[in-house]
Amino acid sequence: MKLIKLRIKNYRVCRDVSLDLGNLHALIGGNNTGKSTVLRALDFFFNPSVRTLDKESFWNLDIASEIRVEGTFTDLTEYEKEKLGPYLKDDGTFHMARTAKMITEAEGIVGEPDRGETEIKISQQYEKPIPEPQWLQEKKVSQSNIDKWWRDREQLTVNGINFTKFLNSSQKPSSKDWKQKSKEFVATYAEQIPMIYKWVDNPQGYANVLKGTLPFFVYVPAVREVAEEVKGTKSSPFGKLLSTILDTVSDEKKAELGCLLSQISEQVNRSNSDLRIPKITEVENLLNVLLRDLFQECDLEIEFKIPTLEALISSPKLYVDDGFRTGVENKGHGLQRAVIFSILRRYAAYRTSEPEGRKRNFILAVEEPELYMHPHAQRTIRRVFRTISENGDQVLFSTHSPLLVDVAHFDEIIRFDSAYVHHKDKKTRECNAWQLSMCQLEEVILQCYPEFNNTETPQSIRERVSNTYNSKRNEGFFASKIILVEGQTEEYCLPIYADALIDGGFDGRCISVIECGGKAGI
């Protein structure tokens, strides 16, 4: 199952943003333009929780409108088609949405204590084909509507097929009979009846179907503490990985380890055996002698807490030896971030391995993976992301680094900017997203160079642009404006002139000077 389209409405800086998605995408743009919002919207879509939402999650604080994140999936496996069968469109794609709405006490729901008089309600929807004529739509069937339709019953036709004749009754039907007959009519004449798609809200059992069927999603924010990540708690990915170790231990080995722990307990704690370390008993007795001077009927016992096998498995400490062996939390932030990536990748592999050889797809969303990484490590991270995507999974990451974008894969770049708009007599901001597909670029090339018709291929286009760009030229993707110049002399001189003539120079205005290697390069 692959996510191929994403639409985000009324969420943070995204008023209404639609994206076409492939296996790998770099989200670029200035600060506060919507990159992180897209990753958070994906997290809400796959892992919905009211704990991640508040009043400020709504675009322009518009709590009267709902937050809405829609996704379109394709390439479903046979297992996924079976599980989602009732919710698929005719072309085999799956369209779903998550919504979040602010509910007030006036609407009948008492708010949570920390939310005052409001709370947020999350729902999930899917697009369902329904008959275009309203008199065939189950939700529209009511006694009052039947009265109106029955007066004009000769008009109840679709493609020349009369519904009244299908009813085969001279008496006006009840709403129950009308619903039953309309279902039979739709089933009988399905190919002749025009259909429209409408969103159906949270059908029974739908949420549970989604949990085990949607791709497994992992979000890595820009700030993530390695100390929290490597804890063996039941809620952390590392802790869940450790629990799988316990699942593989045989009953015989568990019994053997349990016996060893019992022996330790006998040597340090009071028991019926004589194995206890004498010094512990001696200290315990001396303390009791002193204590009984004050409290006669009293017995002080020293007891050591012996962990269970489960507790041992869940309480390790990660050390890294890079010439100096210390806990991972005492290493540099770059190494800490690499450890987090490693844990999450292994956890994702574990979670996406299903019984009977099935595999759930994995979507990794990373905020600024270049943080704390030197240039060589940044290029390595991009190669890792490329490998993950080539293996069939999906990766989206936000970045400010020209080393993490590749002009040869321009169609993987999504550029964001934001602009001021007026909404309800208030000046606010909304983000825009820009993409260039291979098909769009092919059209441009053929318009400019008709002689290339039938000779250019996606691979030849990628090779052509990859030979003209480098990391310095890639900086242009991040600029608000670009000045194309012939060579290195102009690239060197123009910023000097700008520094002398303009406050802040080109950098203060996010302007890049791109050297093109001659007029032909321009």
ABEGO torsion letter per residue (X at the ends): XBBABBBBBGBEABABBBBBBBABBBBBEBBGAGAAAAAAAAAAAABBBAAABBAAABBGGBAABBBBBBBBBBGBBAAAAAAAAAABBAAGBBBBBBBBBBBBAAAGBBBBAAAEABBBBBBBBBBBBBBABAAABAAABBAAAAAAAAAAAAABBBGGBBAAAAAGBABBBBAAAAAAAAAAAAAAAAAABBBBBBBBBGBBGAAAAAAAABBBBBBBBABBBAAAAABABAABAAAAAAAAAAAABBAAAAAAAAAAAAAAAAAABBBABAABBAAAAAAAAAAAAAAAAABABBBBBBBBBBBBAAAAAAABBBBBBAGBBBBAAABBAAAAAAAAAAAAAAAAAAAABBBGGBBBBBBBBBBGAABGBBAAAAAAAAAAAAAAAAAGBBBBBBBABAAABBAABAAABBBBBBBBBBBGGBBBBBBBBBBBBAAAAAAAAAAABAAABGABBAAAAAAAAAAABBAAAAAAAABABBBBBABAAAAAAAAAAAAAABBGEAAAAGBBBBBAGEAAAX
